Amino acid sequence: MNQSIFERPPTSTERFVFFGEVLGLILGTPQSRIESTPSGTISIAGAESNTAIALARLGYSCQFNTAVGHDPFGERILRTLRAERLDVSNVTPSRRAPTGLLVRNCFAWREPDVFYYRKDTAFLSESLAVAERVKFQPGDIFFTTGITLALGPQSREAGSELIRRAYAEKMPVYFDANFRSKLWTREAFRECLTPLLPSIHTLFVGIEEGRILTGATKVADIAKKCLQGGVQEILIKDGGKGAWQFRKGQAPLHGKAFKVAPLDTIGAGDAFNAGFLSARREKLSRPLTLRTANAMGAMACMGQGDWESMPTRSELGSFVLGETQARR
C-alpha cells in the first residue's frame, strides 16, 4: 500500500450534495458542566455537516443545503462552512425563525447528556423551500440522515422527496439511519424508513439502529432484511468491534476497528461515513475502503468536538499506513 494514494488530489470529480439541519453547539467538558461553569465551548453540530466537512477536508466538492436563523449561531455556521470550503449557495438565512441549538454536557465515566432546542427552527420552517431549490447535476451523490426525517413533518417530507428525486435521477443515495430517541419513536423510525429503502443505494446503521429498523438481532440477519427491503448495500457499524459491509451479489466483509484511546466519540460515525465515501469514489479495494472508513472514525475520536478532529487527506494516509512518527 502506497502513501501516494492519499497524498495525490482526489481522482473523483463528483459533487456530494447534503441536506440537513446544522445547529449551534454549546459544549461542556468532563471537568466543567454547563450549569456550573462560567464558560463553555461554542461551535456547530450536525450529522450531515460533520460528514460534509470531513469530505471537504479530504479534497472533495461538497454542497450544503439548509436554513439558519438570522442570528449569531446562524452566522457562525455560515462562516464555518465557508471556511471549510463548502458550497453554501443554497443555505438560506431566515428572519422568521432562529437557528437550532444543541447543548451537551460531557462526562468522563459515561455517555454525554444532550439537550436539543430545535422546535420551530429556521431549518424546519424553510426545509421544503430549501429542498425545492436543490438542483442536482449529473454525477452528483446525495447524502442525508434519519435525523433530518425525525425533526418534523416538513423536514420529513422534504428529505424523503429529495431521496426519491435523487433516485429517480439515477444518483446514488447514501443514508445514515442515525436514530435519536429524543426526536421520534422506534415505530415512527421504522414506518418512515422502510418505504424509502428501495430508493437508497447505501445504508449506514449502527448495530442497535439496525435491530430497531429490522427487528433482527444478528448482523447477518439485519443485513439480509435491509437488502431484501431494497437497499443495494449496507454498512453496519459496531464501534470498537469494527464494521461489516454487505452488498448484493458479494460476500460479506468485516473491517477491524483501530485501537485508540477515545477522547470524544461524537462524530465518529459521521467520519466513518466520509472515509467510506472517499474510498468508494477513489475506487479502492473493499478491504482498503473499510480500513479507510474505520481510520476516519478512529481519528475523529481522538480530539474534542464533533468535527474539529477530522483529518486532511495526508493525515488520513499516514494513519491508515501506520506512519505515526513526527515529521521534522
Secondary structure, DSSP 8 states (H G I E B T S, - for coil): --THHHHS--S---EEEEE---EEEEE-BTTB-TTT-S--EEEEE-HHHHHHHHHHHTT-EEEEEEEEESSHHHHHHHHHHHHTT-EEEEEEEESSS---EEEEE--SSS--EEEEE-TT-HHHHHHHHHHHT----TT-EEEEEHHHHHS-HHHHHHHHHHHHHHHHTT--EEEE----TTTS-HHHHHHHHGGGGGG-SEEEEEHHHHHHHHS--SHHHHHHHHHHHT-SEEEEE-GGG-EEEEETTS--EEE-------S--TTHHHHHHHHHHHHHHTT--HHHHHHHHHHHHHHHHTSSSSSTT---HHHHHHHHTT--S---
